[in-house]
Amino acid sequence: MERPPRPSFEPVGAGGLLVATTVALAGIGALVGWALGGAGVGAAVGAAVGIPAGIFVVYRRYRGYFT
């Protein structure tokens, strides 16, 4: 019995997905922080949350490659 073809891994796509997720969450954090009086702190918290979230999103997208 043949194995199904392995999905291809695209490093540029993975990097773009990681950056997009991090920037989006940093932007959301900046908006929330701005509403609460500290846009810089909100952006920093959003980026801190965005990095692991981005890693999770990349893993979910390319999980067939890692197994």
KEKE-3310 file (N, C-alpha, C; in steps of 0.2 Angstrom, whole numbers, plus 5000, padded with zeros to 4 digits):
npx = (5004:5003:5010:5002:5006:5018:5015:5022:5034:5035:5046:5046:5033:5029:5037:5031:5018:5021:5026:5015:5005:5011:5012:4999:4993:5001:4996:4983:4984:4990:4979:4970:4978:4979:4966:4965:4975:4989:4997:5010:5013:5003:5005:5018:5014:5005:5013:5021:5012:5009:5020:5021:5009:5010:5019:5012:5001:5009:5013:5001:4997:5007:5008:5007:5019:5028:5026)
npy = (4994:5011:5026:5041:5056:5067:5083:5098:5108:5126:5137:5151:5154:5150:5158:5170:5168:5167:5180:5188:5184:5188:5202:5205:5202:5210:5223:5222:5222:5234:5243:5239:5243:5256:5261:5259:5267:5265:5263:5258:5248:5239:5235:5229:5218:5212:5208:5199:5189:5186:5179:5165:5162:5163:5153:5142:5143:5141:5128:5121:5124:5117:5104:5091:5090:5088:5076)
npz = (5000:4996:5003:5006:4997:5003:5011:5004:5011:5014:5016:5015:5015:5028:5036:5032:5037:5051:5054:5050:5059:5071:5069:5067:5080:5088:5083:5087:5101:5103:5099:5109:5120:5118:5120:5133:5138:5136:5123:5118:5128:5126:5113:5115:5124:5115:5105:5112:5115:5102:5096:5101:5097:5083:5080:5084:5074:5062:5064:5064:5051:5043:5049:5043:5037:5048:5053)
capx = (5000:5007:5009:5000:5011:5020:5014:5028:5036:5037:5049:5044:5026:5029:5039:5026:5013:5023:5026:5008:5001:5014:5010:4991:4992:5004:4992:4977:4987:4991:4973:4968:4982:4978:4960:4967:4980:4996:4998:5016:5013:4998:5009:5023:5010:5002:5019:5023:5007:5009:5025:5019:5003:5012:5022:5006:4998:5013:5013:4995:4997:5012:5008:5008:5026:5032:5025)
capy = (5000:5017:5031:5047:5061:5071:5090:5102:5114:5132:5141:5158:5154:5149:5164:5175:5167:5169:5187:5191:5183:5192:5209:5206:5202:5217:5228:5222:5224:5242:5246:5238:5247:5263:5262:5259:5272:5263:5259:5254:5242:5235:5232:5224:5212:5208:5204:5193:5184:5184:5175:5158:5160:5162:5147:5137:5143:5138:5121:5119:5124:5112:5098:5085:5089:5087:5069)
capz = (5000:4995:5007:5003:4996:5009:5009:5004:5016:5010:5022:5014:5017:5035:5039:5031:5042:5057:5054:5049:5065:5076:5068:5069:5087:5091:5082:5091:5107:5103:5100:5116:5125:5117:5123:5140:5139:5135:5116:5118:5132:5123:5107:5118:5126:5109:5101:5116:5114:5095:5094:5102:5093:5076:5080:5083:5067:5057:5065:5062:5044:5041:5053:5040:5036:5053:5055)
cpx = (5004:5005:5006:5006:5012:5019:5021:5028:5038:5040:5047:5037:5025:5032:5034:5020:5014:5023:5019:5004:5004:5012:5003:4990:4995:4999:4985:4979:4988:4984:4970:4971:4981:4971:4961:4972:4987:4997:5004:5016:5008:5001:5014:5019:5007:5007:5021:5019:5007:5014:5024:5013:5005:5015:5017:5003:5002:5013:5007:4994:5001:5013:5009:5015:5030:5031:5028)
cpy = (5006:5022:5037:5052:5066:5079:5093:5107:5120:5136:5149:5159:5154:5155:5170:5175:5169:5176:5190:5190:5187:5199:5210:5207:5208:5223:5228:5224:5231:5245:5245:5243:5254:5265:5262:5264:5271:5259:5255:5248:5237:5231:5227:5217:5208:5205:5198:5187:5181:5179:5167:5157:5159:5155:5141:5137:5140:5130:5118:5118:5118:5106:5092:5084:5087:5080:5064)
cpz = (5000:5000:5003:5002:5002:5007:5009:5009:5013:5016:5021:5017:5025:5038:5038:5036:5049:5058:5054:5056:5071:5075:5069:5076:5091:5089:5086:5099:5108:5103:5107:5121:5124:5120:5130:5143:5139:5128:5116:5122:5129:5117:5110:5120:5120:5105:5105:5116:5107:5093:5095:5098:5085:5075:5080:5077:5062:5058:5063:5054:5040:5045:5049:5038:5041:5056:5051)
residu = (MET:GLU:ARG:PRO:PRO:ARG:PRO:SER:PHE:GLU:PRO:VAL:GLY:ALA:GLY:GLY:LEU:LEU:VAL:ALA:THR:THR:VAL:ALA:LEU:ALA:GLY:ILE:GLY:ALA:LEU:VAL:GLY:TRP:ALA:LEU:GLY:GLY:ALA:GLY:VAL:GLY:ALA:ALA:VAL:GLY:ALA:ALA:VAL:GLY:ILE:PRO:ALA:GLY:ILE:PHE:VAL:VAL:TYR:ARG:ARG:TYR:ARG:GLY:TYR:PHE:THR)
# end
